[in-house]
Structure formats: structure tokens, C-alpha cells
């Protein structure tokens, strides 16, 4: 008989749970577009309807190596997400750490207080 994941997880040591969660977060950070879509249980046909394009267009988009940011943003928005672009500058922060800068989308005005 199949066991519930929560029961199996409860038997794991805190160390093992932390390692598993770290692996899961790493895998999620490194998904291809099609894998994100599948993880969200959305078909190419359904996504095509949301994006108002053909299923073939979604298929081509998912196999491309180079996308326009606007195309990627439309894909992610159709899945209910949003795009955030970060630039990493190793060795630029205090004590040789990494400085991370959020890039504003093109045309977005800076909000000042």
C-alpha cells in the first residue's frame, strides 16, 4: 500500500529534511519553461489559449534558446507569475560578497518616495 508523503517526511531526521528541501529549491530554480508549465499542470493547448497564440507557437517558444523578455514575460504572466530580472556582481559587495541588483523592466519608471 502506498504511504503518504507526510508520513515518510515525518520519519526523516531534521538534517535529512533540510537537505531534501534544499535540493527541491535548487531543482525548482533550474526548470525549463516546459517543466514549469507541466509542474503547474497546464497543457500547451491551455497556455496557448491564455496567451492567444497557437499550440505550435507555445511549443516553439519552449524549445528556443533565446527569447525576447516581453515574450518570456507574457508566458510567465499567462501561468500566473511575474518576471523579475536580477543581475549578480560577484566580489562587488562588502567583504567580497555578491551584489545583486534588480533590473527594472524597460520603460518602467523609478518609484521615488
N, C-alpha and C positions, 0 to 999 in steps of 0.2 A: 504494500500500500504506500502511496506517495505521502511524504511528510511535508508539512507546511514550512516554508522558508523561515518564518518567525521562530518556529521550534528549533530548527537547525541553528539559526543565528544565536539563539539564547544559550546554546551549548558551547558556543565559541568563547575563547578567552577574550578579555578586552583588547589584548595585543593583536590577536587574530582578526577581531572585528575592525580595529583601526587599520590594519594592513589591507583588508578587503575593501573598506570604504575608500582608502587612498587609491587603490587600483581602479575601482569603479569611477572615481572622479577623473583619474587620468585617462581612462578609456573614453569617457563622455567628452572630455576636452578635445579628443582627437578623432572625431567622427566625420566621415564623408557626408555630403549633403543627402545622399540617398539613405544612408544609415540613420541620420537624424529623422528624416521623413518616416522611415519604417518604425523607428523607436516610438514615434508619436502616433503610430497606427493610421497613417494617411497614405492612400494609394496615389500613384501618379495621376490617375484619372481625376480623383477628387481634388488634388492640388492644382491640376490644370484648370479645373472649373473655378477654383478660388482665384487663380491668377489670370483668368480669362485668356488662356492660351490653349494650344492643343497638347494632348498627352505626349506626342512626339517631341514637342518643344521642351517639356519638362525632362524627358529622357536625355535629350541633347545637352540641356543645361547641366544635368547631374554628371555628365561624363566629360565636361570641359575642364581644362586645366587653368584657364584664365577667364575670369568673369568681370563684367563691369560691376562696380559697387552697387549701382542702382538696381541691377538685375538680382544680385545676391540679396539686397535689402528687400526687394519685392517677394522673393522666395521665402525668406525668413518671416516677413510680416504675414504672408499667407498661412504660415504654420502657427501664427500667434506669437511670434517672438519679435525681437528687435536687434538691430546690429549695433555693436559697439566696437570701435577700432582703437586698439591700443598700440603704441609704439614703445618698444623696450630698448633702453640705452644702458647696456652693461657697463659697470665701472664709473658711472656718472653721478651716482648718489653718494651721500656721506659714507665713509669707511669702505669705499669701493663697491658699494651695493649696486643695485639696478634701479635706475629711474624709469618710471612708467608714466607715459603721457597719453591722455585720452584725446584722440583726434576728433574734432567736430566735423560732422558731415559737411560737404561742400555747400556753401551758401548759407549755412546756419550761422546766425549772428551770436556773438558772445553775450551772455546774460550777465549784467553787472548789477550790483546791489545798490 
